[in-house]
Amino acid sequence: MDIVKKPRERHASVIANLLNQNRYVFVSGKQMTSMLATNVDEVVRFKSCWHNLERDQYMADGGTYRYRRYGQFNKGKHSQQLVMLPHQAYVQPAAVNPLNGDVKRHFEPLTDRFIMSPILEKLLLMMSDVYDGAQGQATNWNIRLHPYRIITDGHSVGKPTPEGLHRDGVTYIASLMINRTNITGGETVITDDNKNVLERLTLDKSFDIVMSDDLATMHEVSPITPVCLDKCAYRDVLVIAFTKMEE
């Protein structure tokens, strides 16, 4: 008997197949907006959360161009519920992050406005469907969320990936474009393990997203500079890391 898949599951299956074939997949903001069944009011409220980030005090390069918050959820394989974890320090090994690794970084937690956004829940559940499909089975996931704002002005460039070409030491990594305001640059490069370029693309529209198999690829984003020096210039993204949890 044929089973008709729900629209979210059907789209997730297609994206999962592309992710497995190419080790990364780009989905346009237009398609994402349709898949998330969102509306203008929800989008405006979600995007406004990026105006309430705090400056990253842990930049080993001395940079003052990055603003962020941080939080974690777990998603069980037999559940459609996202469970927020107690707030804690964020640590990456130096082997993964040579710039800021092996340091307990105490970032400000995610705001209630961000956590309660209908978009966030729909986004994370959709992504778990994609990654379940890529794994070939329902999976227990740890999800780490990093909303970033990278600023630039006439005195300094902004560096979305100050650590350079890297991986994040997770199972899947994704970048969701939120706002791109008065900037040039910000090109995403995805490579294989041997640093051979697989793709160059620029996340341009709100909700443009690139999802990558972090175990099979590396990535970096080129610096940004302002187009008009007398206006604010920044790049807002949500970086979403899914890590497969042990049974």
Phi, psi and chi 1 to 4 in degrees:
 res  aa     phi    psi   chi1   chi2   chi3   chi4
   1 MET       -  132.6 -180.0  176.0   66.5      -
   2 ASP   -76.8  136.9  -69.8  -25.9      -      -
   3 ILE  -108.8  122.3  -61.1  175.8      -      -
   4 VAL   -80.8  119.0  178.6      -      -      -
   5 LYS   -76.3  147.5  -67.8 -175.5  176.2  179.9
   6 LYS   -65.3  153.7  -63.9  177.5 -178.8  178.3
   7 PRO   -52.7  -45.1  -28.1   35.6      -      -
   8 ARG   -61.2  -43.1 -170.2 -175.5   84.8 -170.8
   9 GLU   -67.4  -37.8  -65.1  171.9  -18.9      -
  10 ARG   -65.1  -47.4 -176.0  168.6   62.7 -110.3
  11 HIS   -63.2  -41.9  -71.8  -58.2      -      -
  12 ALA   -61.2  -37.2      -      -      -      -
  13 SER   -64.3  -42.4  177.8      -      -      -
  14 VAL   -63.2  -45.9  171.6      -      -      -
  15 ILE   -64.0  -40.6  -64.2  169.7      -      -
  16 ALA   -61.3  -40.9      -      -      -      -
  17 ASN   -63.7  -42.3  -71.8  -23.9      -      -
  18 LEU   -65.5  -39.2  -69.9  170.6      -      -
  19 LEU   -61.9  -42.9  178.5   59.1      -      -
  20 ASN   -68.4  -36.5  -84.8  -15.3      -      -
  21 GLN   -69.0  -45.5  -71.2  172.1   19.9      -
  22 ASN  -106.6  -10.9  -58.4  -41.9      -      -
  23 ARG    74.5   -0.1  -58.9  -54.7 -178.3 -168.9
  24 TYR  -155.9  162.7   70.8   92.8      -      -
  25 VAL  -152.3  138.9   62.6      -      -      -
  26 PHE  -106.6  134.6  167.7   79.4      -      -
  27 VAL  -126.0  129.4 -176.8      -      -      -
  28 SER   -69.8  155.6   72.3      -      -      -
  29 GLY   -60.8  -35.5      -      -      -      -
  30 LYS   -62.3  -44.5 -177.2  177.2 -179.6  179.6
  31 GLN   -68.2  -39.8 -175.3  176.9   -8.4      -
  32 MET   -62.7  -43.3  -75.3  -67.7  -66.4      -
  33 THR   -59.2  -40.9  -60.3      -      -      -
  34 SER   -65.8  -44.6  174.9      -      -      -
  35 MET   -64.6  -34.8  -70.5  170.1   58.7      -
  36 LEU   -83.3   -7.8  -64.0  175.3      -      -
  37 ALA    49.1   48.7      -      -      -      -
  38 THR  -100.0 -178.0 -171.6      -      -      -
  39 ASN  -139.9  173.1   58.2   58.7      -      -
  40 VAL   -60.8  -42.9  172.4      -      -      -
  41 ASP   -62.1  -44.3  -72.2  -18.2      -      -
  42 GLU   -61.7  -42.3  -73.4 -178.7   -4.1      -
  43 VAL   -64.4  -45.4  170.3      -      -      -
  44 VAL   -61.4  -44.1  169.1      -      -      -
  45 ARG   -65.5  -39.8  -73.9 -164.5  -64.2  -90.5
  46 PHE   -65.5  -47.5 -171.0   59.9      -      -
  47 LYS   -64.0  -29.6  -68.0  171.9   67.4  171.5
  48 SER   -67.0  -19.0   71.7      -      -      -
  49 CYS   -61.0  -25.0  -64.0      -      -      -
  50 TRP   -74.8   -8.7  -87.8 -104.3      -      -
  51 HIS   -84.5    1.1  -61.9  -47.9      -      -
  52 ASN  -126.0   36.5 -166.2   26.4      -      -
  53 LEU   -91.7  163.9  -56.3 -178.0      -      -
  54 GLU  -115.1  146.2  -61.3  -69.6  -24.7      -
  55 ARG   -64.0  136.2 -172.3  163.3   68.9   82.2
  56 ASP   -70.8  116.0 -171.7  -22.7      -      -
  57 GLN   -92.3    4.3  -55.6  -72.7  -19.0      -
  58 TYR  -112.1   17.0  -65.5   91.0      -      -
  59 MET   -74.0  111.9  -63.3  -60.6  -65.2      -
  60 ALA   -67.9  -17.1      -      -      -      -
  61 ASP   -87.5    3.5   64.8   -7.0      -      -
  62 GLY    79.4    4.1      -      -      -      -
  63 GLY   -68.4  145.4      -      -      -      -
  64 THR  -117.8   23.3   58.6      -      -      -
  65 TYR   -97.2   -3.0   50.0   81.4      -      -
  66 ARG  -115.0  131.5 -177.7  156.6   77.8  177.9
  67 TYR  -121.2  144.9  -68.6   73.7      -      -
  68 ARG  -163.7  171.1   66.0 -173.6  -61.6  173.9
  69 ARG  -141.3 -179.4  -72.2 -179.8 -179.7  -90.1
  70 TYR  -158.6  144.9  168.1   65.7      -      -
  71 GLY  -167.7  166.6      -      -      -      -
  72 GLN  -131.9  148.9  -64.8 -174.7   71.7      -
  73 PHE  -131.7  157.7  -69.1   84.4      -      -
  74 ASN  -114.4  146.6  -78.8  -13.6      -      -
  75 LYS  -131.3  112.6  159.9   69.8  170.5   60.6
  76 GLY   -76.9  150.9      -      -      -      -
  77 LYS   -68.9  -22.3   63.7 -178.8  178.8 -179.4
  78 HIS  -105.5   18.4  -62.2  -54.1      -      -
  79 SER  -134.0  152.8  172.5      -      -      -
  80 GLN  -107.9   20.2  -72.1  -63.3  -60.2      -
  81 GLN  -104.5  139.9  -60.3  -63.8  -44.8      -
  82 LEU  -100.5  126.4  -61.8  165.0      -      -
  83 VAL  -107.6  115.7  178.2      -      -      -
  84 MET   -76.5  135.7 -169.2  169.6 -169.6      -
  85 LEU   -91.9  155.7  -58.6 -176.9      -      -
  86 PRO   -57.0  143.3  -24.6   34.8      -      -
  87 HIS   -67.5  138.9 -167.6   61.0      -      -
  88 GLN  -151.7  171.2   57.1 -175.7 -107.9      -
  89 ALA   -66.0  152.4      -      -      -      -
  90 TYR  -103.9  128.7  178.5   56.2      -      -
  91 VAL  -132.9  132.6 -176.1      -      -      -
  92 GLN  -122.0  142.8  -73.7  179.9  -62.4      -
  93 PRO   -67.9  149.7   21.8  -31.1      -      -
  94 ALA   -62.1  -26.0      -      -      -      -
  95 ALA   -64.5  -27.7      -      -      -      -
  96 VAL   -92.9  -41.4  169.6      -      -      -
  97 ASN  -124.6   89.9 -172.5  -24.6      -      -
  98 PRO   -67.4  -18.1   22.9  -32.8      -      -
  99 LEU   -83.1  -50.4  179.6   65.6      -      -
 100 ASN  -122.3   20.1  -64.2  -44.6      -      -
 101 GLY   -77.4  162.5      -      -      -      -
 102 ASP    61.4   26.9  -70.0  -18.5      -      -
 103 VAL  -127.5  130.4  175.4      -      -      -
 104 LYS   -75.8  111.5  -73.0 -173.2  176.1 -178.7
 105 ARG  -104.8  119.7  -67.9  180.0  -78.8  168.9
 106 HIS   -98.7   90.7  -63.7  -89.7      -      -
 107 PHE   -89.5  158.0  -60.4  120.6      -      -
 108 GLU   -65.6  144.5  -69.2  -61.5  -49.2      -
 109 PRO   -72.0  165.4   26.7  -34.3      -      -
 110 LEU   -62.7  144.0  -56.2  172.4      -      -
 111 THR   -78.4  158.4   63.4      -      -      -
 112 ASP   -60.8  -38.5  -70.4  -17.4      -      -
 113 ARG   -60.3  -40.7 -174.6 -174.6 -174.9   95.5
 114 PHE   -68.2  -49.1  178.0   87.9      -      -
 115 ILE   -61.5  -38.2  -65.9  165.1      -      -
 116 MET   -85.6    1.0  -60.7  -57.3  -66.0      -
 117 SER   -64.3  128.4  169.5      -      -      -
 118 PRO   -58.9  -30.2  -20.0   31.1      -      -
 119 ILE   -63.2  -42.5  -70.5  177.8      -      -
 120 LEU   -60.9  -47.8 -177.3   66.8      -      -
 121 GLU   -61.1  -47.1 -179.6 -179.5   38.8      -
 122 LYS   -63.1  -39.5  -71.3 -176.3  -77.1 -170.4
 123 LEU   -62.0  -50.0  172.7   66.7      -      -
 124 LEU   -68.9  -35.8  -62.1 -176.8      -      -
 125 LEU   -69.0  -39.4  -68.7  177.3      -      -
 126 MET   -62.7  -43.4 -177.6  -84.8  -71.2      -
 127 MET   -66.4  -36.3  -66.7  178.9   72.5      -
 128 SER   -64.6  -35.2   70.3      -      -      -
 129 ASP   -62.0  -43.7  -73.7  -14.9      -      -
 130 VAL   -60.4  -49.2  169.5      -      -      -
 131 TYR   -72.8  -32.5  -62.5  145.3      -      -
 132 ASP   -59.1  -43.8  -75.8   -7.3      -      -
 133 GLY   -63.7  -40.0      -      -      -      -
 134 ALA   -66.0  -33.9      -      -      -      -
 135 GLN   -79.5  -18.2  -68.8  -73.6  -48.7      -
 136 GLY    81.8   10.8      -      -      -      -
 137 GLN  -166.9  157.7   61.0 -176.4   -0.7      -
 138 ALA   -63.0  139.5      -      -      -      -
 139 THR  -136.3  147.2  -56.7      -      -      -
 140 ASN   -83.5  126.7  -65.4  -41.6      -      -
 141 TRP  -120.2  139.6  -64.2  109.7      -      -
 142 ASN   -99.2  131.8  170.6 -104.7      -      -
 143 ILE  -122.3  121.0  -53.3  168.6      -      -
 144 ARG  -110.1  132.1  -64.5 -174.7  176.1 -171.5
 145 LEU  -114.7  131.2  -59.6  177.4      -      -
 146 HIS  -131.1   89.4  -51.4  -92.4      -      -
 147 PRO   -76.0  125.8   21.7  -24.8      -      -
 148 TYR  -120.9  144.4  -71.5  110.0      -      -
 149 ARG  -124.5  124.2  167.9  167.7  -71.6 -177.0
 150 ILE  -107.8  122.7  -55.9  -62.2      -      -
 151 ILE  -106.0  158.9   65.3  170.9      -      -
 152 THR  -148.8  153.0 -179.2      -      -      -
 153 ASP  -148.5 -169.1   55.4   31.2      -      -
 154 GLY   -69.8  -10.2      -      -      -      -
 155 HIS  -101.5  -24.5  -56.7  -70.6      -      -
 156 SER  -150.9  150.3   62.6      -      -      -
 157 VAL   -84.5  161.3  -59.5      -      -      -
 158 GLY  -104.1  138.5      -      -      -      -
 159 LYS  -116.4  102.8  -59.3  175.6 -175.9  177.3
 160 PRO   -63.4  -32.1  -25.0   35.7      -      -
 161 THR  -130.5   77.9   52.7      -      -      -
 162 PRO   -63.8  -18.9   22.8  -33.9      -      -
 163 GLU   -80.0   -4.3   61.9  -88.0   71.4      -
 164 GLY    80.7 -161.2      -      -      -      -
 165 LEU   -62.2  126.8 -175.2   66.6      -      -
 166 HIS  -159.4  171.5   69.2  -73.4      -      -
 167 ARG  -122.0  168.9   54.7  169.1   48.3   94.1
 168 ASP  -107.0    0.1  -73.8   85.9      -      -
 169 GLY    73.0   29.1      -      -      -      -
 170 VAL  -122.4 -171.1  -61.8      -      -      -
 171 THR   -88.3  -49.9  -50.1      -      -      -
 172 TYR  -133.9  140.6  -62.7  105.3      -      -
 173 ILE  -126.3  141.5 -168.7   72.9      -      -
 174 ALA  -140.1  149.5      -      -      -      -
 175 SER  -124.6  124.5  -84.3      -      -      -
 176 LEU  -109.8  119.8  178.4   77.0      -      -
 177 MET   -71.0  134.8  173.4   55.4   61.6      -
 178 ILE  -111.5  -63.0  -57.8  -62.4      -      -
 179 ASN  -135.8  138.7  -62.7  -62.3      -      -
 180 ARG  -130.8  104.6 -176.4 -178.0  167.6   93.4
 181 THR  -122.9  114.6  -58.0      -      -      -
 182 ASN    57.2   42.5 -173.7   36.6      -      -
 183 ILE  -131.2  158.7   62.0  167.3      -      -
 184 THR  -124.8  156.2 -175.0      -      -      -
 185 GLY    96.3 -156.4      -      -      -      -
 186 GLY    75.4   35.1      -      -      -      -
 187 GLU   -82.3  130.3 -179.7 -172.6   57.5      -
 188 THR   -89.1  131.7  -62.2      -      -      -
 189 VAL  -118.8  130.3  177.4      -      -      -
 190 ILE  -117.7  130.8  -58.0  169.9      -      -
 191 THR  -126.0  168.3   77.8      -      -      -
 192 ASP   -87.1 -172.9   62.4   16.7      -      -
 193 ASP   -61.1  -27.4  -78.7  -22.8      -      -
 194 ASN   -93.1   12.4  -64.6  -44.2      -      -
 195 LYS    67.9   20.3  -58.9 -176.7  180.0 -179.5
 196 ASN   -78.2  129.1  -62.8  -51.2      -      -
 197 VAL   -68.8  125.3  174.6      -      -      -
 198 LEU   -95.4  -33.7  -59.1  175.8      -      -
 199 GLU  -160.6  143.9 -176.5   67.8   86.9      -
 200 ARG  -124.1  126.7  -66.2  179.6 -177.9  -88.0
 201 LEU  -152.6  157.7   56.9   91.2      -      -
 202 THR  -119.5  117.8  -61.0      -      -      -
 203 LEU   -70.1  114.8  -58.5  178.3      -      -
 204 ASP  -116.1  -44.9 -177.5   48.1      -      -
 205 LYS   -97.7  152.9  -54.8  -61.2 -176.1 -175.7
 206 SER   -56.9  132.2  -67.5      -      -      -
 207 PHE    76.6    4.4  -69.5    8.5      -      -
 208 ASP   -55.8  136.9  -79.6   -3.5      -      -
 209 ILE  -140.6  143.9 -170.6  171.6      -      -
 210 VAL  -123.3  128.5   60.3      -      -      -
 211 MET  -115.6  135.1  -66.7  177.0  -94.9      -
 212 SER  -134.0  148.5  -56.9      -      -      -
 213 ASP   -76.1  106.5 -179.5  -21.2      -      -
 214 ASP   -70.4  -20.4 -167.0   59.5      -      -
 215 LEU   -79.5  -19.1  -57.5  176.1      -      -
 216 ALA  -115.3   -7.6      -      -      -      -
 217 THR  -133.5  167.0   62.9      -      -      -
 218 MET  -129.6  163.0  -56.7  175.0   72.8      -
 219 HIS  -152.7  157.7   59.5  -82.4      -      -
 220 GLU  -156.3  163.0   67.2  178.6  -26.5      -
 221 VAL  -128.5  131.9 -179.0      -      -      -
 222 SER   -69.9  155.4   65.9      -      -      -
 223 PRO   -59.5  158.0  -24.6   35.8      -      -
 224 ILE  -115.5  149.9   61.3  170.5      -      -
 225 THR  -136.0  157.5   54.3      -      -      -
 226 PRO   -75.3  148.8   25.4  -31.9      -      -
 227 VAL   -81.5  -50.5  174.7      -      -      -
 228 CYS  -111.1  123.2  -62.7      -      -      -
 229 LEU   -70.5  -20.3  -64.9  179.5      -      -
 230 ASP   -95.1   12.6   59.0  -13.3      -      -
 231 LYS  -127.2  154.2  -64.2 -179.2  179.9  179.8
 232 CYS   -60.6  142.6  -66.6      -      -      -
 233 ALA  -137.2  123.0      -      -      -      -
 234 TYR  -159.4  161.3   53.8   86.2      -      -
 235 ARG  -127.1  117.4  180.0  179.9 -173.6  -93.0
 236 ASP  -106.4  127.8  -66.8  -13.9      -      -
 237 VAL  -138.7  160.4  -61.2      -      -      -
 238 LEU  -113.7  114.9  176.3   58.9      -      -
 239 VAL   -93.6  128.3  172.4      -      -      -
 240 ILE  -124.9  118.6  -50.8  159.3      -      -
 241 ALA  -111.4  121.5      -      -      -      -
 242 PHE  -105.7  126.4  -87.9   65.8      -      -
 243 THR  -121.2  127.7  -59.3      -      -      -
 244 LYS   -68.5  127.0 -174.5  175.6 -179.5  179.8
 245 MET   -90.2  145.6  -62.1  169.5   63.1      -
 246 GLU   -67.4  144.8  -62.4  -63.4  -30.2      -
 247 GLU   -67.9      -  -65.1  -71.6  -17.5      -
